[in-house]
Amino acid sequence: MSALWGKRILVVEDEAIIAIMVEEMLIDLGASVVGPAQSIPIARNLVETESIDAAVLDVNIRSDRIDPIAELLRARRIPFVFATGYGASASSAKQDELILEKPYTSDRLLGALTIALGGRHSAVAK
């Protein structure tokens, strides 16, 4: 059983194929997926109305930065990881926040979310 078993994970991703892939990975790891949200307003609504244990945030959503959602999650103390294909410098991650570089595997996703949730995992997120 993975560290994500039973966890509710918000996915914010505007590329449908990637969103489906992440959703399938999370389900295979035993998590429930909230979303996926394909826009900032939808993501904001889900954060404000759903029970969420952690989140995977694409850095750019329809040419908009994910920063407002990251700030909302920080304020609610909900852990998250940034996902980006543009390298670590593309995100607004704080020192202790993880960046998952695209493309990533299920094991790297599990590792990053496990660390974000306060656990340990041998996979390296970056």
N, C-alpha and C positions, 0 to 999 in steps of 0.2 A: 504494500500500500504506500503510495507516495505522500509527501508532506502536503500535497494539495487536495487530498481526499476530503470531500465535503465542503471545500472552500468555495466561496462565490467570488469569481474573478471578473472584473469589468475589463472588456476589450474595447479600446478606442482605435479604430483603424479604418481609413477611408478606401483602401484598395480591397475590393470584394474578395478576390482570390486569397489574399493574405489573411483577411479576417476569417474566412472559412478554414484555412489551414490552422490558424492559431486556435480557433474554436475546437477543431477536431483534436489538436494536441492536448488542450486542456481537458476535454471530455475523457480522452484516453488516460489522462493522469488522475482522473477521479474528481475533477473540479466541476462546478456548475458555472456556466458562462452567463454573465450579465451583458446584454448587448448582442452582438457588437454594435457600437455606436459609430456612425460614419460622419458625424458632424459635431462641432463644439456644443451647440444647443442641445442635441440629443444626449451627449455625454453629461452635460451639466444636469439635465433632468434626471438621468439615471443615478448620478451621485447623490442628488437631493432626495430621491424617492425610494431607492433600493438599498437593501442590506448588502454591503460589499466588504469582503475581507482584504482584497488587494486588487491592483489594476496593472494592465499592460497598455502603455500609452505610446502611440505613434507620435513622433515629434511634430510632424506637419500634417494637418488635417485640412484637405481642400485649400491648400496654400495659406492656412492660418496656423499660427503657433499653438501648441497644446498647453502653453503656460497657464491660462486661466483655470484649466481643469487640474493641473498639477498643484496650483495654489489652493484650490478647493479641497483636494485630497490631503494636502499637508495640514490644512486647518482642521480637518476632521480626523487627523492622525491615521489615515488609511495608507498603508504602504503601497508603493508602485515601482515599476521599472519603466524606463524610457526605451522604446524600440526605434532604431534609426538605421538607415542605409547611408547616412552622410557622415558617420564618424562621431566620436565622443564630443567634439567641439560644437556639434550642431544642436545639442540639447541645453537646457537651462538647469541641468542636474546640480544639486548641491553636493558637497563633498561626500556624504554618506549614501547617496542615491546611485542606483545601478543603471548602467546603459547596456542594453542588449543590441548588439550590432546585427543588422540584417545581412544576409539571410541567417537564420538560426535554427537549431535543431530542437527537438522536444526536450532533450537532456539539458541543453543550455537554458531553455525557458524554465524548466523545473528548477535548475540551479539558481537562476536569478530570483525567481519568486520565493524559493525557500529561504534564501538569504534575506530578501526584503521582509519576509514574514518573521524574521528573527531566528531562523534555523541555520544549520550548516549543511553544505553540500559540496561535493568535490568538483563539480563543474565550474568552469570560469565563465562569468557572464560576458566579459568583453572579448 
